[in-house]
């Protein structure tokens, strides 16, 4: 059953990305929600939902989603970079620097944003 849930979660996630490309953020977030419901361990759905929430101005919800994605995949450099940018935007410079350092540890080739 686990494999079936992951397949369905990936399918919902892929459909959500397609809707996002078409400009349907609401539809995308519903599909990301569905992917997470099907498989709460599927980190890409958490990460992409975070980005949609961030664009909608739901900063704390985006941080929570990225934290969940990073709990699932601690070596997710892009997630650390995204979280660092959010923290920096909130004026949380020390937390942002910690996130950028985690990104560098996860992927030494990851670029810290300017």
N, C-alpha and C positions, 0 to 999 in steps of 0.2 A: 504494500500500500504506500510506503514511503516514496518509492520511485515514481509511482503514479501521481502523487501530490506534487512532487518536484517538477515533473513534466508539465502538469497543468499550471503550476505557478510560473514556470518559464514561459509558457504560452500566453498567459495573461499579461505577464511583464512585457513580452514582445509586442503584444497588441497595444498595451499602454504606451510604449515608446512610439509606435506608429501614430497613435492618436496625438501624442505630444508633437510629433513632427508636423502634423496637420493643423496644429494650433488649438486642439481641444484639450486644454489642461484639466478641465473637470472630468472628462471621460477618462483621461489618462490616470488621474488619481484614483478613480473608482476601480480601474483595473489593477493598479498597484496595490490598493487595499485588498482586492480579491486575491492577488498573488500572495500577499502576506498572510491572509487568512488560510489559504491552502497550505502554505509552507512557511511558518514564521522564521525558519532558519535560512531563508533565501535572501541574502544580503543585498543583491542588486536592486531588488524591489524597494527595500528600505532606503537605499541611497538615492534612487531616482525619485521616490516620493518626497524625500527631503528637498531635492532641488525644486520640485514643483511647489512645495510649500514655501520655500524661500522666495521664489518669484512672486508668490501671492502675498508676501509680507508676513507670513506666519513663522517668524524667526525661531521662537522657542520650540515649536513643533518640528521644524527642520533640524534643529540641534538634537532633539530627542531621537529622531529617525537616524541621523548620522551616528549618534552614540550607539544605537542598536546595531547598525551595520558594522561598526568598528568592534563591537563586542563579539559579533559573529566571525569577523575576519580582521583580526588585529593588524595584519600586515597590508591592509588596503590603503596604499599610499594616497590615491586620489581622494579617498574619504577624509584622510587626515588633512590634506591640502584644503578641501572644501570647508571642513570644520574650522581650520585656521583662518580662512578668509572671513567666515561668519564672525568668529570671535574678534578678529581685528576690526571688522566693521562695527562691532558693538563697543569698541574701545577697550576690549579685554586683551591688552597687548601681551601680558605674561602667558595667558592661556593660548593665545595665537602662536606665540613662539614655541610653546610646548608641542602644539599640534604640528607645526612645521618641522620640528626636530623628529617627531614620530614618523612623519612622512619620509624624511631623509633616511631614517633607520630602516624603514620598510623598503625603500627604493632609493639607493644612493644617487640615482640619476634624476630623481624628482627635483624639479626646479621650484625653489621658493619664489612666490610671487613678488614682484617689485613693490 
